[in-house]
């Protein structure tokens, strides 16, 4: 079988790319009825997490689910510095540019953001995306003697790579944990062979 041709824009060392690692905290898991409460993101480039170049914005909570507060800890009256949904989305689009987006279980975050963009009359994201849950599986040894899980949580990766979970279940905290996990995954993949950016998408 012939392999798909290489996207030349991805035929570069991983260190040359600008990644934005992001996470959303939401009122729930329904793409239509639930809303984003907060978006946290951080830039990763040249194998370094740029803590100074971070993004964290809370969104006005028109839809509020008390049952989800025990997970993300965001209470309506506690969030003083919040913005409208469309304002945060426009800030996010400027922040992202054409960067490659990294998240854990990317589909959820991207779908929530795209649904919000569509709701506000804005175009959906066209950025390339990577999922640390999928990338992590590439580091595992393939053997009939070893049993692997179908799904790996961010907690699984944090435990595996000995990453602190102090700020777990906050958008910025989870984005930071995901960024560290991504760097650990890349290090593992490089032990097998030198990799180029396009190889992460295969």
C-alpha positions as CSV (number, residue, x, y, z in Angstrom):
1,X,0.0,0.0,0.0
2,X,1.2,3.5,-0.8
3,X,1.5,5.9,2.0
4,X,-0.2,9.3,1.8
5,X,2.2,12.0,0.5
6,X,3.9,14.1,3.2
7,X,2.4,17.5,3.9
8,X,5.5,19.6,3.3
9,X,4.4,22.2,5.9
10,X,4.8,19.4,8.4
11,X,8.1,18.1,7.1
12,X,10.1,20.0,9.8
13,X,11.6,19.2,13.1
14,X,9.1,19.2,16.0
15,X,11.1,21.9,17.7
16,X,10.4,24.3,14.8
17,X,6.6,24.2,15.3
18,X,4.5,26.5,17.5
19,X,2.1,24.4,19.5
20,X,-0.8,25.7,21.7
21,X,-1.8,23.3,24.4
22,X,-5.3,24.0,25.6
23,X,-8.1,22.8,27.8
24,X,-11.7,23.8,28.4
25,X,-13.7,23.6,31.6
26,X,-17.4,23.3,30.8
27,X,-20.8,23.0,32.5
28,X,-21.1,19.4,31.1
29,X,-20.4,17.2,28.2
30,X,-23.3,18.0,25.9
31,X,-22.1,20.0,22.8
32,X,-25.4,21.7,22.3
33,X,-26.8,22.6,25.7
34,X,-23.6,22.9,27.8
35,X,-21.3,25.9,27.7
36,X,-17.6,26.7,28.1
37,X,-16.8,28.2,31.5
38,X,-13.0,28.8,31.0
39,X,-10.3,28.3,28.4
40,X,-6.7,27.8,29.4
41,X,-3.9,27.6,27.0
42,X,-0.1,27.8,26.8
43,X,2.5,28.0,24.1
44,X,5.0,25.2,23.6
45,X,7.9,25.7,21.2
46,X,11.5,24.6,20.9
47,X,10.8,21.9,23.5
48,X,10.0,24.5,26.1
49,X,6.7,25.5,27.8
50,X,6.5,29.3,27.6
51,X,4.8,30.1,30.9
52,X,4.9,33.8,30.1
53,X,2.8,33.3,26.9
54,X,-0.3,31.8,28.4
55,X,-4.0,32.3,27.9
56,X,-6.7,32.0,30.6
57,X,-10.1,33.6,30.3
58,X,-13.4,33.0,32.1
59,X,-16.7,33.3,30.2
60,X,-20.0,34.8,31.4
61,X,-22.1,32.0,32.7
62,X,-25.5,32.2,31.1
63,X,-25.9,28.4,31.6
64,X,-24.9,27.2,35.0
65,X,-24.9,23.6,36.3
66,X,-24.3,23.3,40.1
67,X,-23.5,19.6,39.8
68,X,-20.3,20.4,37.7
69,X,-18.9,22.8,40.3
70,X,-17.5,19.9,42.4
71,X,-15.3,19.0,39.4
72,X,-14.0,22.4,38.1
73,X,-14.6,24.5,41.2
74,X,-15.8,27.5,39.2
75,X,-18.7,29.2,41.0
76,X,-20.6,31.9,39.2
77,X,-20.2,34.6,41.9
78,X,-16.5,33.8,42.4
79,X,-15.5,34.7,38.8
80,X,-15.1,38.4,38.8
81,X,-12.9,38.9,35.8
82,X,-15.0,37.3,33.1
83,X,-15.8,38.3,29.5
84,X,-18.6,37.5,27.0
85,X,-18.3,34.3,25.0
86,X,-17.7,36.0,21.7
87,X,-15.0,38.2,23.3
88,X,-13.1,35.2,24.7
89,X,-13.4,33.4,21.4
90,X,-12.0,36.3,19.4
91,X,-9.1,36.5,21.8
92,X,-8.5,32.8,21.4
93,X,-8.5,33.0,17.6
94,X,-5.8,35.7,17.8
95,X,-3.8,33.7,20.3
96,X,-4.0,30.5,18.3
97,X,-3.1,31.9,14.8
98,X,-2.1,28.9,12.7
99,X,-0.5,27.0,15.6
100,X,-1.0,23.3,16.0
101,X,-3.4,22.6,18.8
102,X,-2.7,20.0,21.4
103,X,-5.2,18.7,24.0
104,X,-6.1,15.6,25.9
105,X,-9.1,14.0,24.1
106,X,-8.9,16.8,21.6
107,X,-12.3,16.1,20.0
108,X,-14.2,17.3,23.0
109,X,-12.4,20.6,23.4
110,X,-12.4,21.4,19.7
111,X,-16.0,20.5,19.3
112,X,-17.0,22.6,22.2
113,X,-15.0,25.6,20.8
114,X,-16.3,25.1,17.3
115,X,-19.9,24.9,18.6
116,X,-19.4,28.2,20.4
117,X,-17.8,29.8,17.4
118,X,-20.7,28.7,15.2
119,X,-23.2,30.0,17.7
120,X,-21.5,33.4,17.6
121,X,-21.4,33.5,13.8
122,X,-17.6,32.8,13.6
123,X,-15.8,30.4,11.4
124,X,-14.7,27.0,12.9
125,X,-11.1,26.2,13.7
126,X,-9.0,25.0,10.8
127,X,-5.8,24.4,12.9
128,X,-4.2,21.0,12.8
129,X,-4.7,19.1,16.1
130,X,-2.9,16.5,18.1
131,X,-4.3,14.4,21.0
132,X,-2.0,13.3,23.8
133,X,-4.3,10.4,24.6
134,X,-3.6,9.0,21.1
135,X,0.1,10.0,21.0
136,X,0.7,8.3,24.4
137,X,-0.4,4.9,22.8
138,X,2.4,5.3,20.3
139,X,5.0,5.1,23.1
140,X,3.6,1.8,24.4
141,X,5.4,-1.5,23.6
142,X,3.2,-3.7,21.4
143,X,3.0,-7.2,22.9
144,X,0.4,-9.8,23.4
145,X,1.8,-10.2,26.9
146,X,0.9,-6.7,27.8
147,X,-2.7,-5.5,28.2
148,X,-3.3,-1.9,27.2
149,X,-6.3,0.3,28.0
150,X,-8.6,1.6,25.2
151,X,-8.7,5.0,26.8
152,X,-6.1,6.8,28.9
153,X,-7.1,9.7,31.1
154,X,-5.0,12.8,31.8
155,X,-4.7,11.4,35.3
156,X,-3.2,8.2,33.8
157,X,-0.5,10.2,32.0
158,X,0.2,12.4,35.0
159,X,0.7,9.2,37.1
160,X,2.8,7.6,34.4
161,X,5.1,10.6,34.0
162,X,5.1,11.6,37.6
163,X,3.5,15.0,36.9
164,X,2.0,17.0,39.8
165,X,-1.8,17.1,39.7
166,X,-2.0,20.1,42.1
167,X,-4.1,22.2,39.7
168,X,-6.0,19.3,38.1
169,X,-9.5,20.2,36.8
170,X,-8.7,23.8,36.1
171,X,-8.3,24.8,32.5
172,X,-4.9,26.3,33.0
173,X,-3.7,23.5,35.2
174,X,-4.9,20.8,32.8
175,X,-3.3,22.6,29.9
176,X,0.0,22.7,31.8
177,X,-0.2,19.0,32.7
178,X,-1.0,18.2,29.1
179,X,2.0,20.2,27.9
180,X,4.4,18.4,30.2
181,X,2.9,15.0,29.1
182,X,3.4,16.0,25.5
183,X,7.1,16.7,26.0
184,X,7.5,13.4,27.9
185,X,5.8,11.6,25.0
186,X,8.0,13.2,22.4
187,X,11.1,12.2,24.5
188,X,9.8,8.6,24.5
189,X,9.2,8.6,20.7
190,X,12.6,10.0,20.0
191,X,14.2,7.1,21.9
192,X,12.8,4.9,19.0
193,X,14.1,7.2,16.3
194,X,14.5,10.8,15.3
195,X,11.0,12.1,14.4
196,X,9.7,14.9,12.2
197,X,6.5,16.8,12.8
198,X,4.5,14.9,10.1
199,X,5.2,11.6,11.9
200,X,3.0,12.7,14.8
201,X,0.0,12.8,12.5
202,X,0.4,9.2,11.3
